[in-house]
Amino acid sequence: MPISRRTEGRPSGAPDSAAAPERGRPRRVPHDASEHSALGERLIAGVPARIMRPRLAFLASLLAILAFGLLMVYSASSVEALSEYGSSTYFLVRQGIFIAVGLAGMLLIATIVPLDFMRSGAMWGVWLAFLFLLVAVLIAGEERGGATRWIVIAGQQFQPSEFVKPVVIVTAAKIFYEYYEERSLDTARFIAMLGVCVALPLMLIIAEPDLGSCLIIAGTVFAMCYFAGFSYKVILSVLVAGVIVTIAFIVSADYRMARVNSDPWSDPYDSGYQAVLAIMAFASGGLFGRGIGNSTMKYHYLPEAHNDYILAIIGEELGFFGMLIFFAVYALMVFSIFKIAEQSPTIQGKLIAYGSGVLIMLQFLINALGILGVTPMTGKTMPFISYGGSSMITMLAIAGLVLRVSLESNPRTVHDVFRARMAVVGEGGPDGPDGGGPYGGEAPVIEGSTAGPARRRSERSSAFSVVDGAGGAPSRPRPPRGGAQARGAAGDPASRYRSRADAPAGGYERINLDYDPVARLRSRDGYAPRSGGRAGRSRRDR
């Protein structure tokens, strides 16, 4: 199965560069390939721009969404927090703590945890640990609203199904890497390992029950299969099987069928209460919204206003155009993640980044479409926006995976290290032949010019003298450049070195070209140099 479906050849509408130019117009000289390479490798903070641009766009959009989400959590929860906890900033402070913990985890993953570790056998231990948490939720978890999704550890409440998302992405990418790049798995073992990696967590999550998380994880792994290069027949078969299984789960539970078949306007005060109020919030926002903090639905009208239904408050306070800007920032973030995936040199990095982008996009769409009434509401939060510790920390951990892939998209080779130190690979240094390092060590740092002092050639004779760097008087005479004896004259220290490699640093001499150009063009015997052939010979040569 090929890893890429890129087609060869130029587009049908592209002009033919080999065609003759029109009469009367200058011929357009095509750009050199090296020029394109130089343009593509322009640096931003020492990193090629093709890698740094999507990284900066991702970070800028992520920080903007986090700041905006913190503001909207405060706006949507201030009334409820003041009435229930006596402080309007109660949820704001807790959300700030969640973001701080998530950012710390993001930096930890991005800077310390390499992709080599993520494809090592230790990942199966991490996968088993979170699988154990899913089992612990079913045994000792807390039940809310008919679902057992939360577990309390050290006084803190967690939702393990959220933390499983990045673990499944990384473990699945490890299996793809072993099959496509290492080729250590045959097809049967590859399918079996991928099925176990995905199916076991999904079975435990659906038992909670949490159909929304199952759809997000299954959709993410399905997208990773597509980007890995599965054939279209296999992808279509998996898609059909997934749809059949999803329909079976929906039909098997009466409350799921009720959500699918319910019309919120038929029962606006019971089953359709939240959906109707969310639509009313969007409608009251109009084109430009009521303004930040001026929502009316947050006054104990819309339940979970700062959590699952925070998008309705955003629509009410920002209006239609504010929502468009909000969606555009999200689109920029997902687009930058896909660009980071394209720049990754390994299959593992590509699939981790693609999976992270697809997961963020799926969770965003499930929440947004559920609030708008297009699909049933599944209780999934808006990524990076909704209040909640498990969701926020998980999403920032996924952002850390994306940054890790971006950082390893431009690996620093040994030549980069020596180039930065102005050293030569394979000579000297503590890691070189004297130190026994892996790359042959580094040479001493080059200081100043290695060409040595300037010398100029006289107008008539072949002898030349060494002059100082300022163009002063000759410091010592040089012997003629006639033969072996002249080259090996004892009075000339520089002449002992037959090549540039034999000369010490700073001891190889250069010719001063700041004098009469006519004298420089004369040969050693006083005649003009030959340009080639008989036509280039001087009169005396004939």
N, C-alpha and C positions, 0 to 999 in steps of 0.2 A: 504494500500500500504506500503510495508516494506521500511524502510529507508536504508537498506543495502542489497546487493546481495551477500555477502560473503558466500561461500560454506564451509560446514564443512567437516572434514576428512583430511587426509594427501594426498599429491600429489601422483600420480601413480608411479612416479619414486623414491619416498623416501624410504629409507631402513626401514625395520621393526625392531624397537628397542627391541621387545620381542623375536626375533630370537636368537637361541643359538650361541655363538661365535665359530669361527673356532678353531679346535684343534691346539694347539701349540701357539696360540696367546692369550695375556692377555685380560681378559674381560674389555671392556671399560665401565667405570662407568659413567652413565648419569649425567649431571650437575643438580644440585638442582635448583628448581624454584626460590628460593631466590637469588641464584647466578645470574641468568638471570635478575632478578629484580634489583639487585644491579648494574649490568653492565649497564642496561638501564637508571638508575637514576643518573649516574655520572653527576656532576655539571659543568657548565661553567658559571662563574661569578654568582654563587648562583642559577642558573636556571638549571633544568634537561637538559642534553645534547640532548635528543630527541626533545626538544622544542627549545633549543638555536641554534643548528646546522643549521636548515633551516632558522631561523631568520637571523643569521649572513651571510649565503650564499645569502639570498635575498638582504640584505643591501649592501653587497660587490658588487654583480652584478649590483644593481641599481646605486650605486655611480659610478661604472666603466662606465656604459652606459651613465650616465649624463655627466661625464667628457669628454668622447669620442664624444658625441653629440655636446657639446659646441665647441670642437676643429673643428669638421667637419662643423658646421655652419659658423665658421669664415673662414675656407678654401673655402667653397662653395660660400660665399656671399661677400668676400672681394672686388672682382673686381666690382660687381654691386654696393656695398655700396660706394666705392670710386668715381665711376662715377656719381652716383645719389645724394649722400648726402655729398660728400667731405671728408668722413672719412671711412677708411676700417674697422673700428671696430663698425660701427653703429649697425648692426644686432647682433654682438657679445655682446655688452653692453645690448641691450634690451633683448636678450635671457638670459643673466645672471640675469637680474631683474626678468624675468618670473620664472626662476628656484628658485631664492631666495623666491619669494612669494609662489611658489608651495611647497617648503620645509617647510616654516612656516605653511602652511595649513596642510601638512602631519603630522608634529609634533603635531599640535593642535588636529587633529583627533585621532592620535595614543595615546596621553597622557591624553586628557581631555574628549573626547566624548566617554562614555562607550557604550557597546552593549545594556545595559538596556535602554538608551535613544533611541537607534536606533529601538527598538521594542516597544516603547511607542506610544501613540496617537499623539505626536508632529510630528512624521515623516509624517503624512498625511498633516500637515500644510506646511512642507518643500516641499512635493510633489506638493501641490497646488500652492505654490509660483513659482516653476519652470515651472509648466504648464501655469501659467499666463505669464511668460517670453516668452514661445513659441507662445502664442497668440499675444503678443506684437510685436514679430518679423514679423509676418504676416501682422500686421497693420502698423507699423512704422519702419520696418527694411530696411537696405540698400541692393540694388540689385547689384549683381556682376556675370557676366557670365551667366545670365539667372536664377540665384537662389537668393532667399532672405533668407539668413542665419545669418546675422550679425545685431547687434543692438548697438548703441552708448549710453553709460551711463557715465556721468561725463567726457566726452571727450575721453573715452576709448572704444575701439571696442571689443565686446564679441560675442561669438557664443553659444547661449543657448543650442543647441542640443548636444554640448560636455558636458556641465555641467549636463545634464539630465542623463547621463550614470550611474554615481555612485548612483544617487538618485533612479533610477529604481532598481538597484541591492539591495540596502538596504531595499527599500519598499517591494520588492518581497520576500526577506529573512524574513521580518517581517510577511508577510502573511503565508509563509511556517511554521514559528515557531508557529503561533497561531493555525494552523491546525494540525500539527504533535505533538508538545510538550504540548501546553496549552490545545489543543482539545476544544477550544472555538468556532470553526467554523465547521459547517457541510459541506458536500461535495459541495452542490449547492452554498452555500455562498462563499466557498473557491474559486471555479472556477469563480464566478462572480467578486469577488474582485481582483483576479489575472488578469482577462481579462481587467477590468477597469484600473488597475495599469499600464498595458503594452500597451493596445490598444490606449488609448487616446493620450499619448505622441507620439506613432508611427504615428497616423493619422495626427497630427500637423506637425511632422517632414517631412513626405512624401509630405505634401502640400507646403513645402518651395521651391523646392523639395530637399531632401537629402536621396537618396536611400542607400548610404553607411552606414550612421549612423543607419538607420532602420535595415539593415541586421545585424549590429554588436549587437544592443540591442536585437533584436529578437533571434539571435543565442545564446547570453549570457543567456537569460531567458530559452531558450530551454535546454541548458546544465544544468542549475540549476534544471530544472524538472527531468532530467536524474539522477543527483546526489542525488536528494531528494528521489528517489525510485519509480518514476512512472512506471507502468507496461509497458512492451515493446509494447503492442498493442496500448496504449494511445500515447506513444512516436512516434510510426510509423505513427499513424493517424495525429498527430500534424505536423510531418515532411512533410507528403504528402500535407497537407493543406497549409503549409508555402511555399512549392515549387510552388504550383499552384498560390497562391497569388503573389509571386515574379514574376512569368512568366507573370501574368496578368498586373502587373505594368510596366514591361519592354515593353510588346507589346503595351501598351496604349500610349507610348510616342515615337515619331519618332526618337528623338536624342538618346534615349536609344537603340533602335533597330539598329541604325547606329553604335553605339559603339560595339555592339555585333557582327554585321556582317562585320565590317570594317576590311580590311587587311592593316596594316600600310605601307607595302612595295608597295601597289598599288597606294598610294598617299602620298609619303614621304615628300612633301613640303606643305601639307595642313592638312588634318585630322590625318595623321599618323606621323606628324613632331616630336612631343615629344617622341613618342614610338620608332621611328627609332633612334633618337639621344641617347636615353637611352640605347638601345641595343648596339649601337656603343661605348658608354662609357664603358660598361662592356667588350666588345671585346678588346678595346685598353688597358685595364688594364692588360690583360694576367694573368700569374700565381701569380706574386708578386707585380703588380701594378706600377704606375709611381712614387709613393712616395707622402707623405702628402704635399699638397699645389701645386702639379705639374699637376693638372687637366687642360685639354684644353677646355672641354665642358662648364666650368663656365665662359668663356670669351664671354658671350652674345650669346652662341650657344643654350644651353639647358635652356628653361624658367623654373622658379620656382626651380632652382637648389638647393637652401637652404631650400626649403619647401617640396612639395610633392615628388620631384624627387631627394632628397638628397642621396637615396640609390645608384643611378647611379654614383654619384660622389665618394661615398665610394668604389664602385666596381672598378672605374677607378684608384683611388689612392692607394688602398690596394691590388687589384688583387683577384684572386680566393682564395688563402690561407687566406688572410686577411678577406674575406667575411665568410669563414668557422669559423674562430675564433669569428667573430662578431655574427654569428648565434648561436654558442655554448654558448656564454655568455647569449644571450636571452633565450636559452633553459634552462640554469641553473636557471635563474630567474623564469621562469614559473614552472619548476620542484619544486623549493623551495616553491613557493606559494601553489602548490598542497600538499606538505608535511605539510605545516602549516595548511592547511584545514583538513588534516587527524588527526592532533593532537587536534583540537578544540573539547571541550566536549559537545557543543550544536549544534543543527541543524542550528541555525541562523549563528553561526560563520563559520561552514563548508560551507554553501551556499554563504556567503559573500566572503570568500576566493576563493572558486571555481569559482564563477562568475567573480571576479576580474581577476583571472588568465586566464579564457577563453576569457574575453574581450580584454585583452592585446594581447593574442595570435591571436585572430581574426583580430584585427586591424593591427597587424604586417603582417599577411598573406595577407590581402586585399591589403595593400600598396605594399608589395614585389611582389606578383603575378601580380599586375597591371603594375608595372614598367618593369617586365620581359616579359610582353605581353601575359601572360597566361590567364588573365581575363581582362575585361575592367577596365580602370582607373576610380575610383570613387571620387578622390580628398581627400581621407583620408591620414592623416599624419603618418609618422613613429613614434611610441610611444617613448617618451623620447629623440628623436633625432631631428626631424624636427623643424624648426623655427615656433613659434606660441604660443601666450600666453594662449588662451583658451585650446588648446590641452595639453600643458605642465602642467598647473595648474590642469586640470582634471585628468591626469594620475598620478600626485603626490598625489592628493586626494585619488585616488584608492589605491595607495601604502600605504597611511595612514590607510585605512580600513584593509589592510592585516596585518600591524603591530599591529593594535588594536586587531585583532583576535588572533595574536600570543601572545600578552601580557596577554590576558585573557584566554589563553590555560592552564596556570599554576596558578590558583587562589590561593591566599595566605589565608589559613585558620587561625582560631584563634589559633590552636595548633602551627602553624609556628611562630606566634607572641610570644607566651609564651616560645616556645623553644629557640627563638633568645634571649629572655631576661632571660633565665634560671629561669623561673617562673613556678608555678603549676596552672593549670586551676581551677578556682573556689575558690581560697583562697585569701582574702585580696585585696588590691589595690583600686584605686579610682573607678573602674568599678565593683568591686566585691560585696560581701554581704554588705560591708560598704558603697559602692557607688551606688549599684543598677544597674550595667552595664549589658549588654546583655549576656556576656560570663562568668560571675562570677568573673571577675577581675583577678588580677595577684598577686602572692605572692611576698614577699620581695626578692630581688636579693640574690642568694646564694653565699656567699663569703667563700672560703676555703673549708675544708672538714667538713662534718656533722658527721663524725665518732668519733670525739673527740680525746683525747690523747691515745697513745698506751698503752696496758697492756700485760703482759706476764704471762703464767701459770708456777708455780714452778714444779720441777721434781716429787715430791712425794705427796705434799699436794694439796688440791683443792683451797686453798686461793691464791690470786694473788694481786699484787700491781700495782699501776698506775705509769708509768714511763713517762718521758718527751719525746718529739718528737725526740730527739737526742739519745735516748737509755741510759739515765743517771740512777742515783740511784732512788729507789722508793721514791715517794713523799708522799704517805700516804698509810696505810694498807687497805686491803679490807677484809670484813668478809667472812666466808666460804659460799659456794653456797649450803647450806644444805636444808633449808626449808624456810617457809614464814617469820620467824623472821630474818633469815639471809638476805633474799631479801629486807626486809623492815628496815634494820638497820639504825639508825638515823645518824650514823657517815659517811654514804656513800651517798652523794647527788645524784650520778648517779643511785643508785639502786632504787630510788623512782619511776622511770619511768619504767612501765611494758612493754612498746612497743616502737618501734622506732618512731611511730607517736606522742607519749606523750613526748618524749624527745625534749628539745629545740635545735635550730640550733647550732651545734658545741658541744653539750653536750652528745651525744651518743658515747659510747666508743667502740674501736675495739681491737682485739687481735693481739699482735705482734708475727708474725710467723718467726722471724729471729733467733730463738734459737734452742736448741737440738730437732730434729724431733722425736726422740724416746720418749722424755718426752711429746711431744704434742699428741702422739698416745695413751698414757696411759689414762685409765679412771679415774674417780674421786676416786675410791677405790684402785687404784694402780694396776689393772689388765689390760690386753690387751683388746681392744674393740672386740665385737663379730661381725663377718662378716655375720652372718645369719645361723640359723639351729644349730644342735648339733655339727656339725663338726667345727663350728667357736667358740665354747666355750673354755674358759681356763680350765686348769687342776683343779683348785679349785672349779669352778662352777659345775664340774661333781661330 
